[in-house]
Amino acid sequence: MMNTMNQAVLVIIIANVLFSMKGFKEHSFFNKYKFQIGSIVSGEKIRLLSSGFLHADWMHLGFNMYALYLFGNIVEGFLGASFFIIIYFGSLFAGGLYSLKYHGDEPYYSAVGASGAVSGVVYSSILLYPGMELFLFFIPIPIPGYIFGVGYLLYSIYGMKKQLGAIGHSAHLGGAIGGFLITLLLHPSLFITNKLLVMLLGVPIVLLLTFGDRLKKS
């Protein structure tokens, strides 16, 4: 992975830190701009964007920004700053829209964090750099990026079904789908150069979009 910090990645990390710090200090600011179904449906669409720059605490912020640093530099390095920004914000909106659809009947459902956008960037980087290997906590051997990608999707689907923890699994999932699709639109040659990987990552996404409504916990 790349060691240098690309400019667009740096700007977005700084924006996340500054916006989150303000939210840490001012609860009214945090509540005004967090993702909340009822408020968004009532017309406050800005929350689809602003919630992606708020975080619950320093650990939440640090984890997301570290992941963005690792994977965002790969995407910007391959595609350039403009396409990276499109993927980042496209994934952010995709995560928000998927959460809005999935939790549409829960007016008090709320969430914060850049996880949807970061998930999209992670998926984009896997498509662009299929040979990447990841070292995860407590696992002493490297894991191929595509295995991580499929596993991440399956875990998010399971988390949505079982409503695991205070985690916005639907935003993670929507962001990953957004990053996958936008990257293919911006770089269609991947259908030829990485055909098997596109199919491997695409099959669970197609199944999710087709049967996703059945994940609702009864």
N, C-alpha and C positions, 0 to 999 in steps of 0.2 A: 504494500500500500504506500501511498505517497506521504512524504514527511512534511512537505511544505503546505502552508495554508493559502488556498486560493482566495482571491479578493471577494467574490460574491459569497462564499461560505463564511468568511470572516465577518462581513457586514451583517448577514442574517444571524450569526451567533451573537454579535454585539446587540442587535435589536432585541433578540430573545432575552438576553441578560438584563438589559435596561428596563424593558417592559415588565418582566417578571419581578424585578426588584421593586418596582412601583406597586405592583400587585401585592407583594409581601407586606409592604408598609401601609397600604390603604385598602381596607376591606371594601369600601364603597366602589373604588376603581375596579377591584377584582370582580365584584358581583355585577358591575355594569357591563363588563366585557367578556365574561366567561360564557361558554357554550351552555345554553339552557333552552330546551325544546319550546316551552310556552312562550318565552320572549321572542324567539326567532320566528315562530309561527305568527306572532302578533305584529311582525314587521321589522324587528331589529336584526336584519340580515348581517350587519357588521360583525356580529358575534361569530359567524362562521369563519371569519378571518382572525379577529382579535383574540379569540380563545386559544389559537395556535401559538400565541406569543406569551401566554400566561402559564405558570407552572405552580403545582401545589406546594413545593418546597425546594430547597437547594439540591437535594439528592435527585429529585425528579428532573430538575433543570440540568444538572450536571450529566446525568446519564444520557439524556436526549442530545445535548450539545456535543458530548464525546462521540456518540454514534454519528452525528452529523459531520463532525470533523473527519472521522475515518472514511465514511462512505461518500460524503459530499465532495470531497477532493477528487475522488475517482470519477464521479459524474462530470464535474466541471472540467477536470483534466481531459476527459474524452470528448465532451460535447461543447465546451466553452461556457462562459458565464450566462449568456442569454438563455440557452437551452436548460441549463441547470435551474435557473430561476423559474422558468416555465414548469419544469417538473416539480420543483418544490411547492410552488403555490397551487399548481394543479392537483397535486396529491393532498395538500392541505384541504382544499375545497372538496375533493372526492371523499376524504375521510369524514368531513362534516356533513356532507349530503347523505352519505350512507348511514351515519349515526342518526340523522334526522328522519330518514325513512324507517330505520329499524326500531327506533324508540319513539316513533311518532305519536303513540298513544300514551306516552308518559310525560305529561307537561312539566313535571318538576325534575326530570332527568337533566343533570348538568355534568360538565367535564371541562378540563383544561389540558393544555400541553401540545407540544409540537410533534407528538408521536405519529399522527397520521401523515404529516409531511415527511418525517424522517423515514417512516416505513416505505413510502414511495421512493425515496432516494436510495434506500437499501436495495429494493427490488430492481431499480434502474441500474445500480452498480453491478448487481449479479448478472444482469443481461449483458452489460457492456464488458464485464471482466469475468467470464465464467470460470476461469482458472483460479480465482481467489480462494484462499483457505483461511478459515476463521478459527481462532482459539477462544473457546468459551470457558467460563468459570467452572472449575471442578472437572473439566475434561482435558486430559493431558495431551491429546492428539488433535491435529488440525481437522476441521470439518469442511468439506467442499461447500462453496457458497450456495450451490443449487440445492443441496440437501438442507441447509439452513433455511432457504427460502420456502421450500415445501413444508418443512417442519413448522416454521413460523405461521404459515397459513393455517395448517391443521390445528395448531395450538389456539390461534385466535378464534377459529370456528368453534372449538371445544369450549373456550372461555365464554363466548357469546351464549352458547347453549346452556352452560351451567352457571352463568353469571358469576364468574370467579373474581373475587376481590374487587377493589375500587379502581378497576382498570377499564379504560374505554376500548375494549377489544374491537368494537364495531368500527371505530375511527382507525385503528391499526389496519384492519382488514380493508376498509374503503381506500385508505391511503396507498396500501400496497397494490391494490387493483389499479388505482389511478396512475401510480408510477410505472407500472408494467405497460399499460395501454399507451400512455403519453410517450414513453421512450420508444415504443415500436412505431408510433406515428412520426416521431421526429427522426428516427433512424431505421427506416423500413428494411435496410439491407440485413438487419439482424434475422429476418425471416429466412434468409439464405445462409448466412454465416453461422448462426446459432440455432438452426431449425429445431433440433432435438430439445435444447434447453427451453426454447419458446413453448414447445408443446408440453414439456414437463411442468412448467410453471403455469401454463395456460389452462390445463385441464381442470384443476381444482377451482380456478376462478370461474370458468364456465359453469361448473356444477353449482358453485355457490350462487351465482347470479340466477341460475335456473330454479334452484330449490331452496334459496336462502330463507324464504318466508317460513319454512318448516322448522327453522332453528329456534323460533320463539318458544320459550319455556312455558309449558302449560300449567 
